[in-house]
């Protein structure tokens, strides 16, 4: 994307783990090392091409980052990491995870 000069805005929603996987089947494998994603993009960028990153923690910062990405940095590849609470999910998604968990715990259907 950098090489081709794409002026894309990428949003990474970071909840620090696998919330839905915990609902389906909890275990220690769902505890992951949280990467510094904006740092990773900066490392890949390494000063070549136009790239801008931001890490935001609240709605106001997100609005400011979008304003920057669509304004002064509109000629850059923009990467915005949005930090959300690990349990920030919809009721419907949690219900779906519970249904999948229940289906996974049933014995196989004999054929």
N, CA and C atoms as a LAMMPS dump frame, in Angstrom:
ITEM: TIMESTEP
0
ITEM: NUMBER OF ATOMS
333
ITEM: BOX BOUNDS ff ff ff
-5.0000000000000000e+02 5.0000000000000000e+02
-5.0000000000000000e+02 5.0000000000000000e+02
-5.0000000000000000e+02 5.0000000000000000e+02
ITEM: ATOMS id mol type element x y z
1 1 1 N 0.822 -1.182 0
2 1 2 C 0 0 0
3 1 3 C 0.871 1.252 0
4 2 1 N 1.931 1.216 0.803
5 2 2 C 2.848 2.356 0.823
6 2 3 C 3.551 2.506 -0.521
7 3 1 N 4.01 1.387 -1.054
8 3 2 C 4.736 1.408 -2.321
9 3 3 C 3.884 1.986 -3.441
10 4 1 N 2.6 1.688 -3.406
11 4 2 C 1.687 2.155 -4.464
12 4 3 C 1.068 3.504 -4.139
13 5 1 N 1.431 4.085 -3.015
14 5 2 C 0.933 5.416 -2.663
15 5 3 C -0.555 5.46 -2.365
16 6 1 N -1.101 4.374 -1.851
17 6 2 C -2.533 4.368 -1.54
18 6 3 C -2.818 5.245 -0.326
19 7 1 N -3.865 6.026 -0.432
20 7 2 C -4.265 6.925 0.651
21 7 3 C -5.467 6.334 1.374
22 8 1 N -5.239 5.219 2.012
23 8 2 C -6.276 4.451 2.677
24 8 3 C -6.286 4.779 4.167
25 9 1 N -7.463 4.656 4.791
26 9 2 C -7.549 4.745 6.245
27 9 3 C -7.87 3.341 6.758
28 10 1 N -7.001 2.811 7.602
29 10 2 C -7.18 1.488 8.203
30 10 3 C -7.511 1.685 9.672
31 11 1 N -8.594 1.043 10.117
32 11 2 C -8.965 1.055 11.53
33 11 3 C -8.712 -0.334 12.103
34 12 1 N -7.966 -0.406 13.188
35 12 2 C -7.78 -1.654 13.896
36 12 3 C -8.485 -1.501 15.239
37 13 1 N -9.518 -2.309 15.468
38 13 2 C -10.234 -2.285 16.739
39 13 3 C -9.526 -3.26 17.674
40 14 1 N -8.905 -2.735 18.711
41 14 2 C -8.077 -3.539 19.606
42 14 3 C -8.76 -3.69 20.959
43 15 1 N -9.281 -4.896 21.212
44 15 2 C -9.878 -5.178 22.519
45 15 3 C -8.936 -6.019 23.376
46 16 1 N -7.698 -6.14 22.945
47 16 2 C -6.687 -6.812 23.757
48 16 3 C -6.836 -8.313 23.856
49 17 1 N -7.621 -8.918 22.991
50 17 2 C -7.762 -10.364 23.088
51 17 3 C -8.838 -10.911 22.183
52 18 1 N -9.349 -12.058 22.571
53 18 2 C -10.33 -12.792 21.778
54 18 3 C -11.639 -12.89 22.56
55 19 1 N -12.342 -11.788 22.698
56 19 2 C -13.559 -11.762 23.513
57 19 3 C -14.557 -12.832 23.102
58 20 1 N -14.846 -12.952 21.83
59 20 2 C -15.858 -13.914 21.393
60 20 3 C -15.363 -15.343 21.587
61 21 1 N -14.068 -15.578 21.407
62 21 2 C -13.518 -16.916 21.635
63 21 3 C -13.654 -17.322 23.102
64 22 1 N -13.513 -16.367 24.008
65 22 2 C -13.7 -16.652 25.433
66 22 3 C -15.128 -17.112 25.678
67 23 1 N -16.087 -16.488 24.984
68 23 2 C -17.486 -16.881 25.139
69 23 3 C -17.725 -18.29 24.589
70 24 1 N -17.035 -18.64 23.512
71 24 2 C -17.227 -19.953 22.899
72 24 3 C -16.541 -21.038 23.721
73 25 1 N -15.275 -20.82 24.041
74 25 2 C -14.522 -21.818 24.812
75 25 3 C -13.366 -21.116 25.489
76 26 1 N -13.51 -20.867 26.779
77 26 2 C -12.484 -20.131 27.511
78 26 3 C -11.297 -21.032 27.815
79 27 1 N -10.142 -20.436 27.843
80 27 2 C -8.925 -21.166 28.182
81 27 3 C -7.739 -20.232 28.138
82 28 1 N -6.615 -20.67 28.648
83 28 2 C -5.426 -19.808 28.716
84 28 3 C -4.912 -19.397 27.337
85 29 1 N -5.258 -20.147 26.301
86 29 2 C -4.823 -19.821 24.943
87 29 3 C -5.512 -18.563 24.423
88 30 1 N -6.544 -18.097 25.096
89 30 2 C -7.215 -16.866 24.697
90 30 3 C -6.55 -15.621 25.279
91 31 1 N -5.566 -15.804 26.137
92 31 2 C -4.813 -14.679 26.688
93 31 3 C -3.61 -14.468 25.78
94 32 1 N -3.624 -13.364 25.062
95 32 2 C -2.576 -13.13 24.072
96 32 3 C -1.745 -11.908 24.445
97 33 1 N -0.562 -11.854 23.913
98 33 2 C 0.302 -10.682 24.065
99 33 3 C -0.265 -9.585 23.181
100 34 1 N -0.518 -8.44 23.76
101 34 2 C -1.053 -7.323 22.999
102 34 3 C 0.095 -6.573 22.326
103 35 1 N 0.074 -6.518 21.02
104 35 2 C 1.141 -5.869 20.263
105 35 3 C 0.968 -4.357 20.251
106 36 1 N 2.057 -3.688 19.963
107 36 2 C 2.018 -2.249 19.697
108 36 3 C 1.81 -2.095 18.191
109 37 1 N 0.55 -2.129 17.766
110 37 2 C 0.236 -2.157 16.341
111 37 3 C 0.669 -0.882 15.62
112 38 1 N 0.503 0.273 16.254
113 38 2 C 0.953 1.497 15.593
114 38 3 C 2.478 1.484 15.455
115 39 1 N 3.17 0.924 16.447
116 39 2 C 4.622 0.789 16.354
117 39 3 C 5.035 -0.139 15.231
118 40 1 N 4.249 -1.199 15.019
119 40 2 C 4.528 -2.134 13.929
120 40 3 C 4.415 -1.429 12.576
121 41 1 N 3.368 -0.634 12.424
122 41 2 C 3.177 0.109 11.166
123 41 3 C 4.313 1.103 10.971
124 42 1 N 4.71 1.786 12.045
125 42 2 C 5.838 2.723 11.944
126 42 3 C 7.114 1.998 11.526
127 43 1 N 7.32 0.777 12.036
128 43 2 C 8.513 0.001 11.669
129 43 3 C 8.469 -0.408 10.197
130 44 1 N 7.304 -0.833 9.729
131 44 2 C 7.163 -1.216 8.322
132 44 3 C 7.366 0.005 7.424
133 45 1 N 6.817 1.121 7.854
134 45 2 C 6.922 2.375 7.098
135 45 3 C 8.372 2.832 6.986
136 46 1 N 9.07 2.871 8.119
137 46 2 C 10.502 3.181 8.179
138 46 3 C 10.88 4.442 7.4
139 47 1 N 10.009 5.437 7.436
140 47 2 C 10.328 6.718 6.809
141 47 3 C 10.154 6.77 5.303
142 48 1 N 9.685 5.69 4.696
143 48 2 C 9.505 5.668 3.244
144 48 3 C 8.024 5.8 2.904
145 49 1 N 7.71 6.689 2.016
146 49 2 C 6.323 6.919 1.647
147 49 3 C 5.636 7.77 2.702
148 50 1 N 4.377 8.02 2.467
149 50 2 C 3.615 8.849 3.398
150 50 3 C 2.727 7.957 4.249
151 51 1 N 2.976 7.98 5.56
152 51 2 C 2.244 7.141 6.491
153 51 3 C 2.021 7.931 7.771
154 52 1 N 0.838 7.757 8.351
155 52 2 C 0.509 8.42 9.609
156 52 3 C -0.24 7.43 10.488
157 53 1 N 0.124 7.37 11.769
158 53 2 C -0.547 6.458 12.694
159 53 3 C -1.058 7.224 13.9
160 54 1 N -2.104 6.654 14.507
161 54 2 C -2.638 7.208 15.75
162 54 3 C -3.198 6.07 16.582
163 55 1 N -3.113 6.216 17.891
164 55 2 C -3.727 5.277 18.825
165 55 3 C -4.715 6.101 19.644
166 56 1 N -5.997 5.688 19.629
167 56 2 C -7.029 6.468 20.302
168 56 3 C -7.706 5.634 21.38
169 57 1 N -8.157 6.316 22.435
170 57 2 C -8.732 5.648 23.594
171 57 3 C -10.162 6.083 23.905
172 58 1 N -10.663 7.123 23.223
173 58 2 C -12.014 7.602 23.498
174 58 3 C -12.608 8.197 22.215
175 59 1 N -13.89 8.466 22.259
176 59 2 C -14.601 8.963 21.076
177 59 3 C -14.018 10.285 20.572
178 60 1 N -13.682 11.183 21.479
179 60 2 C -13.137 12.478 21.072
180 60 3 C -11.821 12.313 20.315
181 61 1 N -10.964 11.417 20.81
182 61 2 C -9.695 11.165 20.119
183 61 3 C -9.926 10.518 18.759
184 62 1 N -10.933 9.652 18.665
185 62 2 C -11.257 9.018 17.383
186 62 3 C -11.724 10.062 16.381
187 63 1 N -12.601 10.956 16.812
188 63 2 C -13.076 12.023 15.924
189 63 3 C -11.908 12.88 15.457
190 64 1 N -11.016 13.214 16.361
191 64 2 C -9.831 14.014 16.015
192 64 3 C -8.933 13.268 15.022
193 65 1 N -8.738 11.981 15.234
194 65 2 C -7.903 11.182 14.325
195 65 3 C -8.533 11.107 12.938
196 66 1 N -9.838 10.904 12.863
197 66 2 C -10.517 10.855 11.561
198 66 3 C -10.423 12.209 10.864
199 67 1 N -10.576 13.269 11.622
200 67 2 C -10.439 14.626 11.06
201 67 3 C -9.038 14.821 10.487
202 68 1 N -8.033 14.365 11.202
203 68 2 C -6.651 14.474 10.72
204 68 3 C -6.436 13.61 9.483
205 69 1 N -6.952 12.367 9.522
206 69 2 C -6.766 11.44 8.397
207 69 3 C -7.46 11.919 7.123
208 70 1 N -8.573 12.614 7.27
209 70 2 C -9.31 13.095 6.091
210 70 3 C -8.965 14.538 5.752
211 71 1 N -8.1 15.153 6.549
212 71 2 C -7.683 16.54 6.332
213 71 3 C -6.2 16.624 6.032
214 72 1 N -5.415 17.053 7.036
215 72 2 C -3.977 17.264 6.805
216 72 3 C -3.21 16.028 6.332
217 73 1 N -3.663 14.829 6.66
218 73 2 C -2.957 13.599 6.279
219 73 3 C -3.688 12.823 5.186
220 74 1 N -4.574 13.476 4.451
221 74 2 C -5.365 12.767 3.435
222 74 3 C -4.509 12.219 2.294
223 75 1 N -3.281 12.687 2.168
224 75 2 C -2.389 12.177 1.127
225 75 3 C -1.469 11.073 1.658
226 76 1 N -1.846 10.485 2.803
227 76 2 C -1.033 9.458 3.457
228 76 3 C -1.842 8.18 3.667
229 77 1 N -1.122 7.088 3.848
230 77 2 C -1.734 5.87 4.36
231 77 3 C -1.915 6.105 5.859
232 78 1 N -3.148 6.019 6.336
233 78 2 C -3.443 6.317 7.738
234 78 3 C -3.877 5.043 8.457
235 79 1 N -3.301 4.825 9.618
236 79 2 C -3.595 3.648 10.434
237 79 3 C -4.022 4.142 11.805
238 80 1 N -5.282 3.84 12.173
239 80 2 C -5.821 4.294 13.452
240 80 3 C -6.155 3.07 14.301
241 81 1 N -5.455 2.934 15.42
242 81 2 C -5.722 1.849 16.351
243 81 3 C -6.695 2.363 17.409
244 82 1 N -7.843 1.709 17.502
245 82 2 C -8.891 2.118 18.432
246 82 3 C -8.888 1.136 19.609
247 83 1 N -8.529 1.616 20.77
248 83 2 C -8.458 0.782 21.966
249 83 3 C -9.843 0.75 22.616
250 84 1 N -10.387 -0.453 22.771
251 84 2 C -11.682 -0.616 23.438
252 84 3 C -11.521 -1.612 24.577
253 85 1 N -12.45 -1.593 25.505
254 85 2 C -12.415 -2.518 26.63
255 85 3 C -12.589 -3.945 26.126
256 86 1 N -11.95 -4.888 26.774
257 86 2 C -11.988 -6.283 26.311
258 86 3 C -13.394 -6.857 26.26
259 87 1 N -14.309 -6.328 27.046
260 87 2 C -15.679 -6.832 27.054
261 87 3 C -16.638 -5.928 26.277
262 88 1 N -16.104 -4.999 25.502
263 88 2 C -16.944 -4.082 24.73
264 88 3 C -17.448 -4.814 23.485
265 89 1 N -18.623 -5.391 23.597
266 89 2 C -19.207 -6.144 22.493
267 89 3 C -20.723 -6.071 22.61
268 90 1 N -21.396 -6.462 21.586
269 90 2 C -22.856 -6.405 21.599
270 90 3 C -23.449 -7.617 22.32
271 91 1 N -24.64 -7.436 22.829
272 91 2 C -25.37 -8.528 23.481
273 91 3 C -25.592 -9.665 22.483
274 92 1 N -25.88 -9.312 21.235
275 92 2 C -26.145 -10.321 20.207
276 92 3 C -24.912 -11.174 19.929
277 93 1 N -23.746 -10.552 19.907
278 93 2 C -22.519 -11.31 19.663
279 93 3 C -22.231 -12.261 20.82
280 94 1 N -22.46 -11.81 22.029
281 94 2 C -22.266 -12.689 23.185
282 94 3 C -23.253 -13.853 23.164
283 95 1 N -24.506 -13.583 22.778
284 95 2 C -25.501 -14.654 22.674
285 95 3 C -25.099 -15.657 21.599
286 96 1 N -24.597 -15.169 20.477
287 96 2 C -24.133 -16.042 19.397
288 96 3 C -22.997 -16.923 19.913
289 97 1 N -22.047 -16.329 20.639
290 97 2 C -20.941 -17.101 21.198
291 97 3 C -21.429 -18.195 22.131
292 98 1 N -22.448 -17.902 22.922
293 98 2 C -23.016 -18.915 23.818
294 98 3 C -23.661 -20.045 23.031
295 99 1 N -24.367 -19.705 21.939
296 99 2 C -24.996 -20.745 21.113
297 99 3 C -23.949 -21.621 20.44
298 100 1 N -22.875 -21.013 19.946
299 100 2 C -21.8 -21.792 19.324
300 100 3 C -21.151 -22.694 20.365
301 101 1 N -20.948 -22.177 21.571
302 101 2 C -20.362 -22.976 22.639
303 101 3 C -21.232 -24.187 22.951
304 102 1 N -22.536 -23.959 23.026
305 102 2 C -23.454 -25.071 23.304
306 102 3 C -23.412 -26.099 22.183
307 103 1 N -23.364 -25.634 20.942
308 103 2 C -23.312 -26.557 19.797
309 103 3 C -21.998 -27.338 19.791
310 104 1 N -20.906 -26.692 20.188
311 104 2 C -19.603 -27.359 20.209
312 104 3 C -19.523 -28.426 21.298
313 105 1 N -20.326 -28.291 22.324
314 105 2 C -20.238 -29.24 23.436
315 105 3 C -21.129 -30.463 23.242
316 106 1 N -21.946 -30.47 22.197
317 106 2 C -22.796 -31.636 21.909
318 106 3 C -21.974 -32.735 21.273
319 107 1 N -22.347 -33.982 21.519
320 107 2 C -21.64 -35.083 20.84
321 107 3 C -21.909 -35.037 19.341
322 108 1 N -21.006 -35.563 18.524
323 108 2 C -21.19 -35.537 17.072
324 108 3 C -22.475 -36.275 16.669
325 109 1 N -23.064 -35.815 15.587
326 109 2 C -24.267 -36.437 15.049
327 109 3 C -23.84 -37.673 14.24
328 110 1 N -24.259 -38.881 14.668
329 110 2 C -23.843 -40.085 13.918
330 110 3 C -24.457 -40.084 12.517
331 111 1 N -23.691 -40.48 11.567
332 111 2 C -24.137 -40.476 10.162
333 111 3 C -24.531 -41.86 9.727
